[in-house]
Amino acid sequence: MEKLKKAFEFVKRHADKIAHFAVNFCIVLAAGVFRNGWLILAGVLVAVAASLAKEVWDKVSGKGECDWKDLVADAIGIAAALIFTGLGALV
């Protein structure tokens, strides 16, 4: 029970980073379903553009906090999706 409580606390503390990871993972994974290198590349480009646009929006609008750790979570989500879909489709 203690481990479950710690897991929930971890998720609570890092919910924003988990969301960044998940969104980018899903964008690339959706493109990777077709196992087409060009579509996967397009998915990666869309994910990167969305990540950068979100951080710029946070900085410009003042409605959020521009954080490099968000970009790290984004990159990890993209990399995980590439591994999950199989990098072989890109070759």
Buried (B, 14 or more C-beta within 10 A) or exposed (E): EEEEEEEEEEEEEBEBBBEBBEBBBBBBBBBBEEEBBEBBBBBBEBBBEBBEEBBEEBEEEEEBEBBEEBBEBBBBBBBBBBEEBEEEBBE
